[in-house]
Amino acid sequence: MIGGMQPDGAVCSRASCHEAAAWRIDWQNPRIHTGDRWKTWLACEEHVGYLRGFLETRSFPVRVEAFAGELDEAAEVDS
């Protein structure tokens, strides 16, 4: 997903995965994201642990919750 635009149907942010998103992973890189700026990745059931671990290994603040099918307008979604 580029520039916060969401394609038809939300898909997992893991490279080469095209499965439907079931989880929302919000994260910050404290060195470059200040204040209330968070990035969002979406994850399928298979990749939620991988993506969470990738971020936690780098000591980034991470919030994971079930993906309800919609993103708020402020979400910066990366794939």
C-alpha positions as a Markdown table, in Angstrom:
| # | Residue | x | y | z |
|---|---|---|---|---|
| 1 | Met | 0.0 | 0.0 | 0.0 |
| 2 | Ile | 1.5 | 3.3 | -1.1 |
| 3 | Gly | 1.0 | 6.7 | 0.3 |
| 4 | Gly | -1.7 | 5.6 | 2.7 |
| 5 | Met | -4.0 | 4.5 | -0.1 |
| 6 | Gln | -5.8 | 1.2 | 0.5 |
| 7 | Pro | -6.4 | -1.1 | -2.5 |
| 8 | Asp | -9.6 | -3.0 | -2.9 |
| 9 | Gly | -9.5 | -5.4 | 0.0 |
| 10 | Ala | -6.9 | -5.0 | 2.7 |
| 11 | Val | -4.0 | -7.4 | 2.4 |
| 12 | Cys | -1.1 | -8.4 | 4.5 |
| 13 | Ser | 2.0 | -6.1 | 4.5 |
| 14 | Arg | 4.5 | -9.0 | 4.4 |
| 15 | Ala | 6.4 | -9.0 | 1.1 |
| 16 | Ser | 4.8 | -11.2 | -1.5 |
| 17 | Cys | 1.8 | -12.1 | 0.7 |
| 18 | His | -1.6 | -11.5 | -0.8 |
| 19 | Glu | -3.7 | -12.9 | 2.0 |
| 20 | Ala | -6.5 | -10.9 | 3.6 |
| 21 | Ala | -5.5 | -8.8 | 6.6 |
| 22 | Ala | -6.8 | -10.0 | 10.0 |
| 23 | Trp | -4.5 | -7.9 | 12.2 |
| 24 | Arg | -3.5 | -4.3 | 12.5 |
| 25 | Ile | 0.1 | -3.5 | 13.7 |
| 26 | Asp | 0.7 | 0.1 | 14.6 |
| 27 | Trp | 4.4 | 1.0 | 15.3 |
| 28 | Gln | 6.8 | 3.8 | 15.7 |
| 29 | Asn | 10.5 | 4.2 | 15.0 |
| 30 | Pro | 11.4 | 6.6 | 17.9 |
| 31 | Arg | 14.4 | 8.0 | 16.0 |
| 32 | Ile | 12.2 | 9.4 | 13.2 |
| 33 | His | 8.6 | 9.2 | 14.3 |
| 34 | Thr | 7.9 | 12.0 | 16.9 |
| 35 | Gly | 4.8 | 12.6 | 19.0 |
| 36 | Asp | 1.7 | 10.8 | 17.9 |
| 37 | Arg | 2.9 | 9.7 | 14.5 |
| 38 | Trp | 2.5 | 6.0 | 14.0 |
| 39 | Lys | 2.9 | 3.8 | 11.0 |
| 40 | Thr | 0.5 | 0.9 | 10.3 |
| 41 | Trp | 1.1 | -2.5 | 8.8 |
| 42 | Leu | -1.6 | -5.1 | 8.2 |
| 43 | Ala | -1.0 | -8.8 | 8.7 |
| 44 | Cys | -2.7 | -12.1 | 7.9 |
| 45 | Glu | -2.9 | -14.8 | 10.5 |
| 46 | Glu | 0.3 | -16.4 | 9.3 |
| 47 | His | 2.5 | -13.3 | 9.3 |
| 48 | Val | 1.3 | -11.3 | 12.4 |
| 49 | Gly | 3.9 | -12.9 | 14.6 |
| 50 | Tyr | 6.7 | -12.4 | 12.1 |
| 51 | Leu | 5.9 | -8.7 | 11.6 |
| 52 | Arg | 5.5 | -8.1 | 15.3 |
| 53 | Gly | 8.8 | -9.8 | 16.0 |
| 54 | Phe | 10.6 | -7.8 | 13.3 |
| 55 | Leu | 9.5 | -4.6 | 15.0 |
| 56 | Glu | 10.0 | -5.7 | 18.6 |
| 57 | Thr | 13.5 | -6.9 | 17.9 |
| 58 | Arg | 14.4 | -3.3 | 17.0 |
| 59 | Ser | 12.8 | -2.1 | 20.2 |
| 60 | Phe | 10.1 | -0.2 | 18.3 |
| 61 | Pro | 6.8 | 0.6 | 20.2 |
| 62 | Val | 4.2 | -1.8 | 18.8 |
| 63 | Arg | 0.5 | -2.1 | 19.2 |
| 64 | Val | -1.4 | -5.1 | 17.7 |
| 65 | Glu | -5.1 | -5.5 | 17.5 |
| 66 | Ala | -7.6 | -7.3 | 15.4 |
| 67 | Phe | -8.2 | -5.6 | 12.1 |
| 68 | Ala | -11.9 | -4.5 | 11.8 |
| 69 | Gly | -11.7 | -4.0 | 8.0 |
| 70 | Glu | -11.4 | -0.2 | 8.1 |
| 71 | Leu | -8.5 | 2.2 | 8.8 |
| 72 | Asp | -8.9 | 5.7 | 10.2 |
| 73 | Glu | -7.9 | 8.5 | 7.9 |
| 74 | Ala | -4.8 | 9.3 | 9.9 |
| 75 | Ala | -3.3 | 5.9 | 9.5 |
| 76 | Glu | 0.0 | 5.8 | 7.5 |
| 77 | Val | -0.2 | 2.3 | 5.9 |
| 78 | Asp | 3.0 | 0.8 | 4.6 |
| 79 | Ser | 3.4 | -2.5 | 2.8 |
